[in-house]
Amino acid sequence: MATFDDIDPGLPISFRAVRMGTAPEGIAALLNDVLGIKEVIEGIPEVAPVTVTGQEVPRFLNVVIRNGFWRVRFERDLQCISEDTILNRPVLTTWLRISEFHDFCAARWKDQWMRDLSNVLRPLACAKALHSIEFEAYGRITERNETSHNH
């Protein structure tokens, strides 16, 4: 698992609305047989991801890092599930239930991007069309990242 200390504060972070959905037909049987799961997390095409850039990134990271309660929740499932081969960086991903994310946003209304994101997601949450928020950030360059691409 990763921590917020592994996130590069100089690169964008993004939030994407996701819900539980059915896996594509060819993959569904394999997922069920191998992992025992029938549903997958899928993006909601009607809701554009919200990307945070510039000075808002370290500000957001510092808010979470300084607050033990929220740090534990964001880091609970933070992991590298893919890699950006152009930037040669791990992409760190985690998910928060929509109710948790709204609680987090409610305490931070001074940040315009959080107000905007929360306002976009509220109707979907009320309609139960939204399950979670997916959070993605780029990991810092480490010696391991560089050596894995130099072979």
C-alpha positions in Angstrom: 0.0 0.0 0.0 1.0 3.6 -0.6 0.8 6.7 1.6 0.2 10.4 0.8 4.0 10.9 1.3 4.4 8.9 -2.0 2.4 11.4 -4.0 4.2 14.0 -6.1 2.7 17.4 -5.1 3.9 19.0 -8.3 1.6 17.0 -10.5 -2.2 17.0 -10.9 -4.6 14.9 -8.9 -8.1 13.9 -10.1 -11.4 12.8 -8.6 -13.8 10.7 -10.7 -17.3 9.6 -9.9 -17.7 5.8 -10.0 -20.4 3.2 -9.4 -20.7 -0.5 -9.2 -21.4 -2.1 -12.6 -21.4 -5.3 -14.5 -18.1 -6.5 -16.0 -18.0 -6.9 -19.8 -19.3 -10.3 -20.9 -15.9 -11.8 -21.7 -14.4 -10.8 -18.4 -17.3 -11.4 -16.1 -17.0 -15.1 -16.0 -13.2 -14.9 -15.4 -13.7 -12.4 -12.6 -16.3 -14.5 -11.0 -14.3 -17.8 -11.3 -10.9 -16.4 -10.2 -11.9 -13.6 -7.7 -15.4 -14.4 -6.9 -16.7 -11.0 -7.9 -19.6 -10.1 -10.1 -19.4 -6.4 -10.2 -16.7 -3.9 -11.1 -16.1 -0.2 -10.4 -16.9 1.8 -13.5 -16.8 5.5 -14.3 -19.9 7.5 -14.8 -19.6 9.0 -18.3 -22.1 11.8 -17.6 -19.8 13.2 -14.8 -16.5 14.7 -16.0 -13.6 14.0 -13.7 -12.4 17.0 -11.6 -8.6 17.7 -11.9 -6.8 19.7 -9.3 -3.6 21.4 -10.4 -1.0 24.0 -9.3 -0.8 25.1 -5.7 -4.1 23.4 -4.9 -2.4 20.0 -5.1 0.0 20.5 -2.2 -2.7 22.4 -0.3 -5.1 19.4 -0.6 -2.3 16.9 0.3 -1.4 19.0 3.4 -5.0 19.1 4.6 -5.2 15.4 4.4 -1.7 14.7 5.8 -2.3 16.9 8.9 -5.6 15.3 9.7 -5.1 11.8 11.0 -8.8 10.9 10.6 -8.9 11.8 6.9 -5.4 10.5 6.2 -6.4 7.0 7.4 -9.5 7.0 5.2 -7.7 8.3 2.0 -4.7 5.9 2.6 -6.8 2.9 3.5 -6.8 1.5 -0.1 -4.2 3.8 -1.7 -2.2 1.7 -4.1 -0.5 1.6 -7.5 -2.8 -0.2 -9.9 -1.2 1.3 -13.0 1.7 3.2 -14.3 1.9 6.2 -16.6 4.6 5.1 -19.1 5.0 8.5 -20.6 5.8 10.2 -17.3 7.4 7.0 -15.9 5.4 7.3 -12.7 3.1 5.1 -10.7 -0.5 6.2 -10.7 -1.8 5.9 -7.1 -5.5 5.2 -6.7 -7.9 5.0 -3.9 -11.7 5.1 -3.4 -13.9 6.8 -0.8 -17.6 6.2 -0.3 -19.6 9.1 -1.5 -20.9 9.8 2.0 -17.3 10.0 3.3 -16.3 12.3 0.5 -19.2 14.7 1.2 -18.2 14.8 4.9 -14.7 15.6 3.8 -15.8 18.4 1.4 -18.3 19.9 3.8 -15.5 21.0 6.2 -13.5 22.7 3.3 -15.9 25.0 1.5 -13.3 27.6 1.1 -11.8 25.5 -1.7 -13.7 26.3 -4.9 -12.9 23.1 -6.6 -14.3 21.1 -3.7 -17.5 23.1 -3.7 -17.8 22.5 -7.5 -17.2 18.8 -7.2 -19.5 18.3 -4.3 -22.3 20.2 -6.0 -21.9 18.1 -9.2 -22.0 14.9 -7.3 -24.8 15.6 -4.8 -27.7 14.9 -7.2 -26.1 11.6 -8.2 -25.6 10.6 -4.6 -29.2 11.4 -3.8 -30.4 9.3 -6.7 -28.1 6.4 -5.5 -26.4 6.4 -9.0 -23.1 7.1 -7.4 -21.2 4.7 -5.2 -17.7 6.2 -4.6 -15.2 8.8 -5.6 -12.0 7.5 -7.2 -8.9 9.5 -6.3 -5.8 9.4 -8.5 -2.4 11.0 -8.1 1.0 10.5 -9.6 3.6 8.9 -7.4 7.0 10.4 -6.8 9.9 9.3 -9.0 11.9 6.7 -7.0 15.0 4.7 -7.7 12.7 1.6 -8.2 10.7 3.5 -11.0 13.8 4.4 -12.8 15.5 1.0 -12.6 12.4 -0.8 -13.8 12.5 1.0 -17.1 16.3 0.9 -17.6 16.4 -2.9 -18.2 
